[in-house]
Amino acid sequence: MTEASIARARTAGADPLNYRHWPHADASLDAVSFLFAAHEIRHPEGRQALFAEALRTLRPGGRLLVVEHLRDLPNLLVYGPGAFHFVSRRTWLGAWPGFALISERRLTAFTRLFLLEKPC
């Protein structure tokens, strides 16, 4: 997260959420959602840390909802080269070790929903 706007926010006193260390106890949440946001963590290691924190903080049987644009043909046609900012379906499917994929479906021609569950 090296964009100039992030740097400005930090110098202005903003306290951005640290996606590697959430302020929640282990197994304390019933549900977590990442809506059009997880792809903003550009490095795979960062995304792994994000999903590891979700896994840590969810109770057994807790659910994680991920909604994202994909790096695919429909988004390439709409966003052009901007679609390369998104992550491929294959990358998402490998991004959340420890979770079980409960459901996956298209919300629109350009967005996909993944519903994950922390095993009991």
Secondary structure, 3 states (H helix, E strand, C coil): CCCHHHHHHHHCCCCCCCCCCCCCCCCCEEEEEEECCHHHCCCHHHHHHHHHHHHHHEEEEEEEEEEEEECCHHHHHHHHHHHHHCECHHHHHCCCCCCEEEEEEECCCCEEEEEEECCC
